[in-house]
Amino acid sequence: MNATKTSLGRALNGQAVSRETAERLEHFAALFSKWAKTINLVAPSTLDDMWNRHIADSAQIFQMAPRPMIWADLGSGGGFPGIITGIFLAELGSGWV
């Protein structure tokens, strides 16, 4: 999780995430890893670096809108960035439309 926190910290301009958010992200990462091998959600070559390539990369959107209230998901491949931003929005008491 240290590499995870480092990646997320960079993506979020050094802001820490709560324990609950970290647990949700870890749960998502475990499920994603399990199913990505079965149904090819992302390129297999990116799975070993999922925290940097997909999760932290998706979290970067909060640099542009650090306190969003409502977002609309117009379709996200493999759940990125939609599920990741949804996890962060839950911490802020916001959500998706």
C-alpha positions as MATLAB code, in Angstrom:
seq = 'MNATKTSLGRALNGQAVSRETAERLEHFAALFSKWAKTINLVAPSTLDDMWNRHIADSAQIFQMAPRPMIWADLGSGGGFPGIITGIFLAELGSGWV';
ca = [
       0.000    0.000    0.000;
       2.965    2.388    0.367;
       3.414    2.589   -3.397;
      -0.338    3.005   -3.606;
      -0.358    5.960   -1.224;
       2.593    7.521   -3.028;
       0.873    7.237   -6.406;
      -2.397    8.590   -5.070;
      -0.639   11.366   -3.172;
       0.993   12.565   -6.384;
      -2.275   12.305   -8.297;
      -4.142   14.253   -5.613;
      -1.500   16.965   -5.121;
      -0.344   15.459   -1.839;
      -3.786   15.113   -0.267;
      -4.266   12.010    1.847;
      -7.205    9.669    1.408;
      -9.226    8.266    4.284;
      -8.815    4.699    5.457;
     -12.278    3.911    4.075;
     -11.411    5.267    0.645;
      -8.126    3.352    0.621;
     -10.019    0.162    1.530;
     -12.559    0.755   -1.251;
      -9.754    1.304   -3.755;
      -7.968   -1.861   -2.618;
     -11.217   -3.838   -2.885;
     -11.824   -2.484   -6.383;
      -8.223   -3.273   -7.390;
      -8.583   -6.865   -6.187;
     -11.862   -7.386   -8.047;
     -10.539   -5.662  -11.133;
      -7.392   -7.807  -11.175;
      -9.472  -10.949  -10.862;
     -11.874  -10.096  -13.686;
      -9.486   -8.265  -16.006;
      -7.720  -11.535  -16.750;
     -11.022  -13.175  -17.664;
     -12.752  -10.500  -19.723;
      -9.839   -8.325  -20.896;
     -10.861   -5.031  -19.264;
      -7.484   -3.375  -19.939;
      -4.318   -4.372  -21.729;
      -2.715   -7.253  -19.797;
       0.634   -5.445  -19.910;
      -0.776   -2.689  -17.661;
      -2.082   -4.896  -14.836;
       1.223   -5.068  -12.953;
       1.232   -1.279  -12.712;
      -2.510   -0.831  -12.151;
      -2.111    1.630   -9.260;
      -0.043    4.047  -11.349;
      -1.455    3.412  -14.818;
      -5.132    3.300  -13.943;
      -6.088    4.184  -10.370;
      -3.751    7.128   -9.701;
      -4.161    8.253  -13.298;
      -7.946    8.335  -12.838;
      -7.601   10.222   -9.547;
      -5.733   13.040  -11.308;
      -9.031   14.492  -12.449;
      -9.459   15.857   -8.917;
      -6.583   18.263   -9.602;
      -8.910   20.082  -11.996;
     -12.021   19.879   -9.825;
     -10.949   19.197   -6.223;
     -14.416   19.699   -4.647;
     -16.935   18.434   -7.213;
     -20.515   17.856   -6.148;
     -22.165   16.003   -9.029;
     -20.536   14.411  -12.053;
     -22.013   12.665  -15.057;
     -20.452    9.483  -16.411;
     -20.542    9.422  -20.192;
     -19.009    5.975  -20.394;
     -15.755    4.713  -19.016;
     -13.765    1.828  -20.385;
     -13.053   -0.863  -17.829;
     -14.425    1.392  -15.086;
     -11.694    4.024  -15.383;
     -12.021    6.803  -14.407;
     -15.698    6.351  -13.462;
     -15.440    3.887  -10.586;
     -12.319    5.513   -9.151;
     -13.870    8.970   -9.154;
     -17.067    7.470   -7.725;
     -15.061    6.115   -4.792;
     -13.583    9.560   -4.171;
     -16.952   11.268   -4.586;
     -18.412    8.983   -1.899;
     -15.818   10.366    0.528;
     -16.889   13.908   -0.336;
     -20.581   13.135    0.055;
     -21.112   13.724   -3.660;
     -22.024   11.386   -6.449;
     -22.579   10.441  -10.048;
     -25.593   11.173  -12.208;
];
